[in-house]
Amino acid sequence: MAARIVQINFTLTIPTEQYHEVGASLTDTFASMPGLQWKIWLLNEENRRAGGLYLFEDEAAAQAYVDGPIVASLGSAPFLTELSVSQFGVIEDITAATRGPIALTGALGD
């Protein structure tokens, strides 16, 4: 299995405090998501940009998330605009050499 990163970015249309509340209400949903090793919540208050980086254990889990109801609902969510969703493979050897957190999850067969 090869680890897979999903990157989601968008512009916020609500105050960042309200976005934080939305995120806090979803932590259990993400914590129990099949194949998700971790999620990093991103926020640039100055530019009103937000999003997330997600490490999935494999491409199938990442694709299931991208094709699933959470990402679908983001397309019409009233609190954001300019949604972008991307997937990336992980270059394992140089990520490990620069202490990328993926080795800590066991996702790469450690």
C-alpha positions as YAML, in Angstrom:
chain: A
units: angstrom
residues:
- id: 1
  name: MET
  ca: [0.00, 0.00, 0.00]
- id: 2
  name: ALA
  ca: [1.21, 3.48, -0.84]
- id: 3
  name: ALA
  ca: [0.20, 6.38, 1.36]
- id: 4
  name: ARG
  ca: [-1.85, 9.09, -0.31]
- id: 5
  name: ILE
  ca: [-2.24, 12.80, 0.56]
- id: 6
  name: VAL
  ca: [-5.44, 14.73, -0.10]
- id: 7
  name: GLN
  ca: [-5.19, 18.51, -0.02]
- id: 8
  name: ILE
  ca: [-8.31, 20.67, 0.23]
- id: 9
  name: ASN
  ca: [-8.23, 24.46, 0.15]
- id: 10
  name: PHE
  ca: [-10.92, 27.13, 0.08]
- id: 11
  name: THR
  ca: [-11.74, 30.73, 0.94]
- id: 12
  name: LEU
  ca: [-13.79, 31.28, 4.09]
- id: 13
  name: THR
  ca: [-16.97, 33.36, 3.98]
- id: 14
  name: ILE
  ca: [-17.54, 33.19, 7.76]
- id: 15
  name: PRO
  ca: [-15.48, 34.46, 10.71]
- id: 16
  name: THR
  ca: [-12.59, 32.17, 11.60]
- id: 17
  name: GLU
  ca: [-14.02, 31.63, 15.10]
- id: 18
  name: GLN
  ca: [-17.17, 30.20, 13.54]
- id: 19
  name: TYR
  ca: [-15.10, 28.01, 11.20]
- id: 20
  name: HIS
  ca: [-13.21, 26.68, 14.22]
- id: 21
  name: GLU
  ca: [-16.55, 25.69, 15.78]
- id: 22
  name: VAL
  ca: [-17.57, 23.90, 12.56]
- id: 23
  name: GLY
  ca: [-14.26, 22.02, 12.56]
- id: 24
  name: ALA
  ca: [-14.51, 21.12, 16.23]
- id: 25
  name: SER
  ca: [-17.93, 19.60, 15.62]
- id: 26
  name: LEU
  ca: [-16.44, 17.27, 12.98]
- id: 27
  name: THR
  ca: [-13.44, 15.86, 14.80]
- id: 28
  name: ASP
  ca: [-15.15, 12.56, 15.70]
- id: 29
  name: THR
  ca: [-16.24, 12.13, 12.08]
- id: 30
  name: PHE
  ca: [-12.67, 12.46, 10.84]
- id: 31
  name: ALA
  ca: [-11.16, 10.44, 13.69]
- id: 32
  name: SER
  ca: [-13.30, 7.44, 12.73]
- id: 33
  name: MET
  ca: [-12.92, 7.73, 8.95]
- id: 34
  name: PRO
  ca: [-11.73, 4.48, 7.33]
- id: 35
  name: GLY
  ca: [-8.16, 4.67, 6.09]
- id: 36
  name: LEU
  ca: [-7.46, 8.18, 7.42]
- id: 37
  name: GLN
  ca: [-4.18, 8.26, 9.33]
- id: 38
  name: TRP
  ca: [-4.34, 11.96, 10.23]
- id: 39
  name: LYS
  ca: [-5.74, 15.32, 9.22]
- id: 40
  name: ILE
  ca: [-4.06, 18.70, 9.63]
- id: 41
  name: TRP
  ca: [-6.44, 21.66, 9.73]
- id: 42
  name: LEU
  ca: [-5.09, 24.69, 7.84]
- id: 43
  name: LEU
  ca: [-5.97, 28.35, 8.40]
- id: 44
  name: ASN
  ca: [-4.56, 31.62, 7.09]
- id: 45
  name: GLU
  ca: [-6.68, 34.23, 8.86]
- id: 46
  name: GLU
  ca: [-5.13, 37.17, 7.03]
- id: 47
  name: ASN
  ca: [-6.03, 35.81, 3.58]
- id: 48
  name: ARG
  ca: [-9.25, 34.05, 4.76]
- id: 49
  name: ARG
  ca: [-7.93, 30.76, 3.33]
- id: 50
  name: ALA
  ca: [-8.46, 27.42, 5.03]
- id: 51
  name: GLY
  ca: [-8.40, 23.73, 4.29]
- id: 52
  name: GLY
  ca: [-6.78, 20.50, 5.27]
- id: 53
  name: LEU
  ca: [-4.05, 17.99, 4.58]
- id: 54
  name: TYR
  ca: [-5.09, 14.36, 4.97]
- id: 55
  name: LEU
  ca: [-2.92, 11.27, 4.99]
- id: 56
  name: PHE
  ca: [-4.75, 8.14, 3.87]
- id: 57
  name: GLU
  ca: [-3.29, 4.65, 4.08]
- id: 58
  name: ASP
  ca: [-3.80, 4.07, 0.35]
- id: 59
  name: GLU
  ca: [-5.26, 5.46, -2.85]
- id: 60
  name: ALA
  ca: [-8.56, 3.60, -2.44]
- id: 61
  name: ALA
  ca: [-9.24, 5.22, 0.94]
- id: 62
  name: ALA
  ca: [-8.26, 8.65, -0.40]
- id: 63
  name: GLN
  ca: [-10.49, 8.26, -3.45]
- id: 64
  name: ALA
  ca: [-13.40, 7.08, -1.29]
- id: 65
  name: TYR
  ca: [-13.07, 10.28, 0.74]
- id: 66
  name: VAL
  ca: [-12.80, 12.53, -2.34]
- id: 67
  name: ASP
  ca: [-15.85, 10.83, -3.90]
- id: 68
  name: GLY
  ca: [-17.77, 10.71, -0.62]
- id: 69
  name: PRO
  ca: [-20.42, 12.84, 1.04]
- id: 70
  name: ILE
  ca: [-18.13, 15.19, 3.00]
- id: 71
  name: VAL
  ca: [-16.29, 16.50, -0.04]
- id: 72
  name: ALA
  ca: [-19.54, 16.58, -2.03]
- id: 73
  name: SER
  ca: [-21.16, 18.75, 0.64]
- id: 74
  name: LEU
  ca: [-18.25, 21.19, 0.56]
- id: 75
  name: GLY
  ca: [-19.20, 22.14, -3.01]
- id: 76
  name: SER
  ca: [-22.37, 23.79, -1.73]
- id: 77
  name: ALA
  ca: [-21.28, 24.72, 1.80]
- id: 78
  name: PRO
  ca: [-22.34, 28.29, 2.63]
- id: 79
  name: PHE
  ca: [-19.16, 28.99, 4.60]
- id: 80
  name: LEU
  ca: [-16.68, 28.68, 1.72]
- id: 81
  name: THR
  ca: [-15.90, 29.52, -1.90]
- id: 82
  name: GLU
  ca: [-13.08, 28.64, -4.32]
- id: 83
  name: LEU
  ca: [-12.87, 24.99, -3.34]
- id: 84
  name: SER
  ca: [-9.97, 22.95, -4.67]
- id: 85
  name: VAL
  ca: [-9.33, 19.24, -4.03]
- id: 86
  name: SER
  ca: [-6.07, 17.55, -5.03]
- id: 87
  name: GLN
  ca: [-4.45, 14.16, -4.44]
- id: 88
  name: PHE
  ca: [-0.76, 13.36, -4.25]
- id: 89
  name: GLY
  ca: [1.41, 10.33, -3.82]
- id: 90
  name: VAL
  ca: [4.12, 10.42, -1.15]
- id: 91
  name: ILE
  ca: [7.83, 10.27, -1.95]
- id: 92
  name: GLU
  ca: [8.62, 7.99, 0.95]
- id: 93
  name: ASP
  ca: [12.42, 8.05, 1.17]
- id: 94
  name: ILE
  ca: [12.99, 11.80, 1.14]
- id: 95
  name: THR
  ca: [9.89, 12.42, 3.26]
- id: 96
  name: ALA
  ca: [11.36, 10.11, 5.91]
- id: 97
  name: ALA
  ca: [14.73, 11.89, 5.65]
- id: 98
  name: THR
  ca: [13.07, 15.22, 6.42]
- id: 99
  name: ARG
  ca: [11.03, 13.78, 9.32]
- id: 100
  name: GLY
  ca: [7.69, 13.87, 7.52]
- id: 101
  name: PRO
  ca: [5.02, 12.62, 9.94]
- id: 102
  name: ILE
  ca: [3.89, 9.78, 7.71]
- id: 103
  name: ALA
  ca: [6.50, 7.37, 9.09]
- id: 104
  name: LEU
  ca: [5.05, 7.81, 12.57]
- id: 105
  name: THR
  ca: [1.63, 6.48, 11.57]
- id: 106
  name: GLY
  ca: [2.73, 3.08, 10.35]
- id: 107
  name: ALA
  ca: [1.07, 3.86, 7.03]
- id: 108
  name: LEU
  ca: [4.20, 3.01, 5.10]
- id: 109
  name: GLY
  ca: [4.71, -0.44, 6.51]
- id: 110
  name: ASP
  ca: [6.81, 0.56, 9.53]
...
